[in-house]
Amino acid sequence: MDVSQLKYMLEKIRGYGYKKIGFILDRGYFSKANIQFMDSCDYDFVMMVKGRASFVHGLIMEHMGEFESKRACSIKAYQTYGMTVKAKLYADDDTDRYFHIYYKAKKQASERARLEADLDRMEAEMDKIKGREYKLPKRYEHYFKLTYHKDKFYGYEEREDVIERELQLCGYFAIVTSEKMTASEALNLYKSHDISEKLFGSDKTFLGIAHSESQAARRLKLRSSFSSLL
């Protein structure tokens, strides 16, 4: 969602008279512009962070090994371990955010298997097209150094540092919140939006994007009870 869409939604919400409210947002909403706009409206948020956000990778790597086996960090309901750190969201951020870093062993196994399978598939595809005029998608360039000559594809070499880093990060994910809470509380709140989706369709926010003003009003009345948790 871009900032203009979010702004439109928030203006609609203000029109219903709601003030102290919070949003639970998927990673697709993650952007500096959206966060700054919510700050300007004094709205709270619980947001899954984009997987490729480099500063989150840095936070995970910095704290890797500190919590993954500590029983005090166990979130038993989701077979997950988590910890919370306070940090700035971007370089010129003037507000402290709360980053909740998680590790799940089952997620690690499935993500590593998927990445290895993707790499094998890409290598098999590249072996087939050697010597042919062919332009590979950008995604291949992320994992491999590609060699072309006069528009013909001639070979590849793994970007070992990139692949090894992504293998290390398998099983980890992060949520950022505007308000102080524990890693367990943040994950419980984020998971609660799954129930909302089942009830209200594919809307991705805590309050939802209304398909009509009457639907929005009904959703606001029901979902606003979450705001007291933020």
TORZA-892559 format. One line per 2 residues: number of its first residue (from 1); for each residue x, y, z of C-alpha. Coordinates in steps of 0.25 Angstrom, whole numbers, plus 5000, padded with zeros to 4 digits. Example, Ala and Ser with C-alpha at 12.3 -4.5 7.8 and 13.67 -1.06 7.14 Angstrom:
! residues 2
1	5049 4982 5031  5055 4996 5029
//
This chain:
! residues 230
1	5000 5000 5000  5006 5014 4996
3	5005 5026 5005  4993 5032 4997
5	4985 5020 4999  4988 5019 5014
7	4985 5034 5015  4971 5032 5009
9	4968 5021 5018  4972 5029 5031
11	4964 5041 5026  4952 5032 5025
13	4955 5026 5039  4956 5040 5045
15	4942 5043 5039  4936 5032 5048
17	4942 5039 5060  4952 5029 5064
19	4964 5035 5070  4972 5025 5079
21	4974 5013 5069  4985 5004 5065
23	4988 4996 5052  4993 4982 5050
25	5000 4982 5037  5006 4972 5027
27	5020 4974 5021  5014 4980 5009
29	5011 4992 5016  5025 4994 5021
31	5031 5007 5016  5037 5020 5023
33	5026 5029 5017  5015 5020 5023
35	5021 5020 5036  5024 5035 5036
37	5009 5037 5032  5004 5029 5044
39	5013 5036 5053  5007 5049 5049
41	4994 5044 5052  4998 5039 5065
43	4994 5025 5062  5000 5012 5067
45	5004 5000 5059  5009 4986 5059
47	5016 4983 5046  5023 4971 5040
49	5036 4976 5034  5040 4973 5020
51	5049 4961 5019  5060 4968 5011
53	5061 4980 5019  5076 4981 5022
55	5075 4988 5035  5067 4977 5040
57	5077 4967 5035  5087 4974 5043
59	5079 4974 5056  5077 4959 5054
61	5091 4956 5052  5095 4965 5063
63	5087 4957 5073  5088 4943 5067
65	5091 4933 5077  5085 4941 5089
67	5071 4936 5090  5068 4924 5081
69	5070 4913 5092  5066 4921 5104
71	5054 4916 5111  5051 4930 5116
73	5049 4934 5101  5040 4923 5097
75	5027 4926 5092  5020 4912 5093
77	5007 4915 5086  5015 4917 5073
79	5027 4908 5076  5036 4921 5074
81	5046 4928 5082  5047 4943 5082
83	5054 4955 5088  5052 4970 5087
85	5062 4981 5085  5060 4996 5084
87	5065 5004 5071  5063 5014 5061
89	5055 5010 5049  5063 5019 5039
91	5075 5028 5039  5067 5041 5042
93	5057 5035 5051  5054 5043 5064
95	5046 5032 5071  5050 5019 5077
97	5043 5007 5072  5042 4993 5077
99	5048 4982 5069  5043 4968 5072
101	5053 4957 5066  5048 4943 5065
103	5054 4929 5062  5046 4917 5058
105	5053 4904 5056  5042 4898 5047
107	5042 4911 5039  5057 4910 5037
109	5057 4896 5032  5046 4899 5022
111	5052 4912 5017  5066 4906 5015
113	5060 4894 5007  5052 4904 4999
115	5065 4913 4996  5073 4901 4993
117	5063 4896 4983  5061 4910 4977
119	5076 4911 4975  5077 4897 4968
121	5065 4900 4959  5072 4913 4955
123	5085 4906 4952  5078 4895 4944
125	5071 4906 4936  5084 4914 4933
127	5092 4901 4929  5081 4899 4918
129	5082 4913 4912  5098 4914 4912
131	5102 4920 4898  5088 4925 4895
133	5083 4939 4894  5075 4940 4907
135	5073 4951 4918  5071 4945 4931
137	5062 4951 4942  5068 4961 4952
139	5065 4950 4963  5077 4942 4957
141	5086 4954 4958  5084 4954 4973
143	5089 4940 4975  5099 4939 4963
145	5109 4947 4956  5105 4945 4941
147	5114 4946 4929  5108 4951 4916
149	5116 4953 4902  5108 4960 4891
151	5095 4957 4897  5098 4942 4899
153	5098 4936 4913  5111 4929 4915
155	5112 4925 4930  5110 4928 4945
157	5117 4928 4958  5110 4927 4972
159	5110 4940 4980  5114 4931 4992
161	5114 4943 5002  5099 4946 4998
163	5095 4931 4999  5102 4928 5012
165	5095 4940 5019  5082 4936 5014
167	5084 4922 5019  5088 4928 5032
169	5075 4936 5033  5066 4925 5030
171	5056 4923 5041  5057 4937 5046
173	5046 4948 5045  5043 4962 5051
175	5032 4971 5055  5033 4985 5059
177	5023 4993 5068  5022 5007 5071
179	5019 5004 5086  5027 4996 5096
181	5022 4982 5098  5029 4968 5099
183	5032 4959 5087  5021 4950 5092
185	5010 4961 5092  5015 4966 5078
187	5014 4953 5072  5000 4950 5078
189	4995 4963 5073  5000 4961 5059
191	4994 4947 5059  4981 4952 5063
193	4979 4959 5049  4978 4945 5043
195	4965 4943 5051  4961 4957 5045
197	4964 4952 5031  4955 4940 5032
199	4944 4949 5037  4945 4960 5028
201	4953 4955 5015  4966 4959 5010
203	4968 4973 5017  4982 4974 5023
205	4980 4985 5034  4975 4985 5048
207	4964 4993 5044  4963 4989 5029
209	4960 4996 5016  4945 4998 5015
211	4938 4992 5003  4927 5002 5007
213	4925 5012 5018  4915 5004 5025
215	4924 4992 5025  4936 5000 5030
217	4927 5005 5041  4924 4991 5046
219	4938 4987 5045  4943 4999 5053
221	4933 4996 5064  4938 4981 5065
223	4953 4983 5063  4955 4996 5071
225	4955 4987 5084  4969 4983 5080
227	4974 4998 5081  4975 4997 5096
229	4986 4987 5095  4995 4996 5087
//
